[in-house]
Amino acid sequence: MKPIWYFVGLILSIMGIVIFLTGIYLLFYPPQIKTILSETHPNIWWGLIMIATGLILYYKNRHKLV
């Protein structure tokens, strides 16, 4: 059996990719209604942070067996 952190890393990476791609889309097609800090593009930053964290968890736990 794989530890739970293996699957958490996998899901976190997939969610980060989706959020990052959404941020890239919004970079080229900005919405009509803007929020206060929308010019900082938080989708891109949080997507990259989630991808990095998910990959770290995935690679640290991929060969461990419980």
Beta strands, then each sheet from edge to edge (+ up, - down):
end
